[in-house]
Every structure is written in structure tokens, then in C-alpha cells.
Amino acid sequence: MSKALKIVRGASGPDAAIAALARSKCQNVTDIPRLGRWFAVWVGVEPQAAIPAVSDRLASLEAAAATELAMHMAVALFGGDRFDGPVARSAFLQPRPLRLLYELLHQYIRRTEDINRAGSGVYSPGLRDHAQDARDSILDRLRDQPGKEALLALRDLVTSQPGREWLSGMVRGKAEREGDIEPFGPQELVYLGEHFERRPGSARQLGDTARLRLYQLKEAAEAKRSLDPSVRDIANTAAVRKLVQGRLAEQSDNAYSLSTATGPRSPLVLTGVGYLASQPLVAVTSEDVPGTTWIDALDRGNSSRRGVLGVVHMARSKRWRLPWSRQPTLEESVAAAQAQWAAREGEVPTLDDVEVIGINLTAIPPAAGKKELADHFFETLRWFWRTTPQKVGAWMIAAAVAALTGIVPALFDTASEKYLDLQLNLEETAPWIGWILLVLGLAIFFFGVANERNDR
């Protein structure tokens, strides 16, 4: 039977047909060794359905029969010296199914009952020897798989297996090993000495280059202030994307090509030249962060498993705002983006990390001469438009005082009668208007004070 199942495993038959056959066999077969092999075949093509099914079957058996079934399934999944390889396909060799299998096998192939052959002389390994080796090999597979998903699976095993300190060491070693930079070759060292950066040659290095480009843009905007003063005219997401795209293209050195979709929230995509790699990069304004679904854009087609988000704070804005609303600061927008990633990190196992880089364009000094005068003019207009409730209330109170004292209505009456030959009689209605403006002005003023206090 094992030989026949190995032929099926290597054949071109669809997984769905094998899953349907294995599911039927698992419901009808009662012989424990044969049942273990059929469960292994099912797990190999449809782990998300097969693992809960085998867990229910094991729970329904007596202890000895459950242990025997778990051992036969483990050996059929991972192979052994005597059985010459597994009979299952490889759909279960992903972090989550491996974690579930380890917990299941650890429950029925208990470590306290393991056979210790050390110092016992020559022996022929049996089913128990192969089964406990298969159970323990799951940890090696998780350790050797790159990426965050395998690391999280190992971390979950540490939580569910208390008292096993060496598991914590395995998790820590995996994280340290994958966090190290890739080694430099001789030509890469020469390039590093000439350009003070690494020329990307892999997916991971391309992700590092995308981050470096945004940090270089941040330095040019905030520290060196070497960007053209025209960047202060940037006022929407399209202009921000154009700025970032121009910097990426200018500094590519033919190490990557650049493409972009037409949507306003589509990422800029860096594609490796001469190596297979794709790195999305999203650039948004500080105003767009709360309503932008940027995590999915960073995850799509990302071969480096690292996300790069640039949050750009503009000197101007074309977005209409209510008079009493305020624009979020760069620090608030960066913190909001980091909070969004922290909330969804567990849902995106294909992204190891996301770097949020804030870029402040308001640090760029304006151009001198007419440009500076125009900036002051438009800034004054924006000040009047984006006024605060305290200012509105103060203006209304001042108008009310002017109406109640009768000075302004008298001037208007005199001017209209002298120059327009009109009798307005504002002095009669001015007190009523003054009291109404005074009450409304005081209410709006104190509302603004309370709102500002809550913001602080």
C-alpha cells in the first residue's frame, strides 16, 4: 500500500481528487496502520480540513489505539529509515499546519514515553523510534523555514509548551539569524567603498534600498534642506507620489526599474534588474493616513517580506476643512500608521516588518522675493479660513459691543443719509442685534476654549 500511495503522490492527479478519495477512506477504514496512511495522504493535500478530522478521530479512540494511529500517521507524513520516505504531498509543510501537527503529535506521542536508545548497543529502530523522530523533525522544519510566519509558529509552541527553555533559545536564534545582513562579496565591497551604499542584488537588499531612499529624502528635506523650494507647493497625494517616484528613479543606478499603477493609493513598485525581486513602496500624505488601506498594497507582490511606507507632511493642502478642524501633525500620522500595522500584524504573516518613515516638507525654506510674498499672502488667507472658534467668538463679541454702544450704527446711519440719501435707522435695531451677537459670541468662544483644552 505504501508503494502505491507513493506513486499517487508523485503522479499528476489533482489534489482535490486525492482529498476526496482520502476523506472517504478515512471514514470507512478501521485498520489502524492503513488508516494512519490515509490520514497522512489527506493531510498532505488538504491540511486545513484533515488535521481537525484526525484530531476528532484520535479523541474518539482508546489511549493505546490513539497513540498507534498517531505514530503511523507521523511516519507516513515525514518518512523514516524503514519506510523509505513519506506517502503524503507537501501542502502541510507550511508553518501553521506544522504547528498544529506538532501539538497534536506531542499530545499522543508523549515525550515521557519516548524510547532512549543511548548506550543500549546495537538495535533495529521500530515504529516508535521513527514516530518520535518524525514528531521532533517538525521543529527543525519550522526553524529552517524563513519568514515571520514560521517564527510566530515557533513562538506559539513556546507558549503552549511551558518549561522547555531550549525552545525559547531556538526562537531567539532563528530571529537573530534572519535579522543579520547578507554577506558582502568582493564586487559589493568595491561598490560600497565608491557609493557608500550597497547595490541591491536580492529581494531583501532591494527592500533595504527602498527604505534607504526614503531616509535620504527625509534627510534632504529636514536636515540638509537641499530640496527645491517648489516642494512647498505640493498639496495632494498625486504630487507626493510624483516627488518620491522622481527621487527613486534618479538614484536607481540601473539596479532596479520603477513602475506604478494609476490608482491614487497604488504602490510604487521597484523591480530588480538582473535578479528576481519586487518591492512595493507606498507614499501618502499625513492627512491620508487614517483613511488609507496601505497594508494590503505593501503585501501584494512583495518578495522581500518588508513593507516601506512614506508619510509626507505638506506645507499646503487642497483638502477642504471645517473652520474649527486642524491638520494632523507628522508625529500623529506616523504614530497612527504604526498603530494600524500593530493591529493587523498578526493577520499578514507574509510581511515580516513595516518601516514607517515620516518626511516633513515644511522644513524647506520658501523661495525669496515674490514667491515669499505670495506665500505670506496665501498663508494669511488660510489663517482667516482655518480660524478657530475662539477667534470667531471674539469677532462676534466685538461686533456686539460695537452695536450696543451705538457708535457704529450712528456712523452707518449718518453716512447712508448723507451720501446715499437713505434712512436705515440702525440705531433702533442695533441693540437687539448686539445682544444676539453677544450671546452667540460668548457661547462659541467658550466652546472653542473647551475644545482646545480637550485637544491638549
Secondary structure, 3 states (H helix, E strand, C coil): CHHHHHHHHHCCCCHHHHHHHHHHHHHHCCCHHHHHHHHHHHHHHCHHHHHHHHHHHHHHCCHHHHHHHHHHHHHHHHCCCCCCCCCCCCCCCCHHHHHHHHHHHHHHCCHHHCCCCCCCCCCCCCHHHHHHHHHHHHHHHHHHCCCHHHHHHHHHHHHHCCCCHHHHHHHHHHHHHHHCCCCCCHHHHHHHHHHCCCCCCCHHHHHHHHHHHHHHHHHHHHHCCCCCHHHHHCCCHHHHHHHHHHHHHHCCCCCEEEEECCCCCCCEEEEECCCCCEEEEEEEECCCHHHCCHHHHHHCCCCCCEEEEEEEECCCCCCCCCCCCCCCCHHHHHHHHHHHHHHHHHHCCCCCEEEEEEEEHHHCCCCCCHHHHHHHHHHHHHHHHCCCHHHHHHHHHHHHHHHHHCHHHHHHHHHHHHHCCCCCCHHHHHHHHHHHHHHHHHHHHHHHHHHHHHHC
